[in-house]
Amino acid sequence: MSKPKLTILCAGAYGIGNAGDDLPLICLCEGMRGYLPDHELEFRALSRHPDPWEEKTYGVTMVQNPEYQSCAEATGRWFRGLNPGDDPTVFASLREEIRQADLLVLGAGNALLDQTIDVLRGPVPLMSLYGFLAALYHTPLMIYGMSVGPLRTAWGRDLSRGLLEIARVVTVRDQGSVELIAELSAEFPSQGHESRPGPEVHLLPDPAMAATLPPAGRGLELLAKENLTLPSDKTLIAVGLRDLERPLGLKAAHQLEESVVGLMDEMSGTAAFLFVSQSTYREDDDRELARRLAGKTRARCLLIEERQHPADLIALYGLAQVTLAGRLHAAVFSSLALVPVVGIDYLPKVSGFMESLQGAGGVVAVNDLSAEKLLTEVRRQLSLDKVERENLVDRIGELATKASQHARLAVQQGLGL
């Protein structure tokens, strides 16, 4: 007898070469299959750049979404299929994908923020478009592992609130998102109607915390493929950074680079630095920043140049004694490897994750960055005693267990099984 088939359609920041966005998708697929062994689950993902490598590696069918192929193409236009003269099949295909799905999953990630927004341009309008079509076709909707905010515009808040209200299940990864959702719910409706109850919100760890860990020795295998060797006479510090110019501007980007170079120069006699690139996308390539920083310091630097399976990044961070994390998932991957983290708090999602470690990591605010502050925190994490390291192990174990609940909620409340 054949197994009953269910189609799960996922919509997030897929197809942009970012391991931090892709690993939660892998975790959801693995988790839901574990909860539904008697069903055949087909996972499809709306993607900006459908990639055969991702299809083969993740076991997920990648489907073109309505975004443009570059920021330059998107300038001054709404999503593809919605402008005068556009090919109507683009929007028709999207409608059909959502109509045929048994569950639409939006996330994981920081997709509900309005740093860039127009009527039908930017992450919040895109998620809301998906949500509108899900409501139209009665496709159950899950908000998965989101960080909500910052939301600074009335349009961004209105769209986010409307999307949250039609969701069958909502999981978020930080307390700030819980509080913002409650605030949004209290705003509706604004003109003399009885308030509607807000959505039930589940606060859970970042979905990537449910990842299956790579086998022992995998990190050294990956280094060998890159023709790199571990220094035998130096402490290894992993570095997972993004260029801050796009999200925060040139001043913040320069401050980050000067602070990190200052740290590396100060520790050059005792430490080497392993740059682990999370994003290899052409418009947000971490390798460019890594090369730039390596060229400015006298410290020994090891650069990972090839795109890696998201889970393999955990193995690479596991080679280090401490991680400097300027990306959220650099902190997540390092924590899964039980390597202490110093996080650079450039968006609320970073501080939210660091708070979930309950003191098991250090954090430096982006507006307070300096080589001295980074050095202080890195040295503090390197000097953790046995009890502090055991606390880190215990806390990561707790978070990993709780993160598996994302998939359970997708099955029980999303699909209603």
Buried (B, 14 or more C-beta within 10 A) or exposed (E): EEEEEBBBBBBBBBBBBBBBBBBBBBBBBBBBBEBBEEBEBBBBBBBBBBBEEBBEBBEBBBBBBBBBEEEEEBEEBBBBBBEEEBEEEBBEBBEEBBBEBBBBBBBBBBBBBBBBBEEBBBBBBBBBBBBBBBBEBEBBBBBBBBBBBBBEBEBBBBBBBBBBBBBBBBBBBBEBBBBBBEBBBEEBEEEEEEEEEBBEBBBBBBBBBBBEBBEEEBBBEBBEEBEBEBEEEBBBBBBBBBBBBEBBEEEBBEBBBBBBBBBBBBBBEEBBBBBBBBBBBEEBBBBEBBBEBBEBBEBBBBBBBEBBBBBBBBBBBBBBBBBBBBBBBBBBBBBBBBBBBBBBBBBBBBBBBBBBBEEBBBBBEBEEBBBEBBBBBBEBBBEBEEEBEEBBEEBBEBBBEBBBBBBBBBBEBBBEB
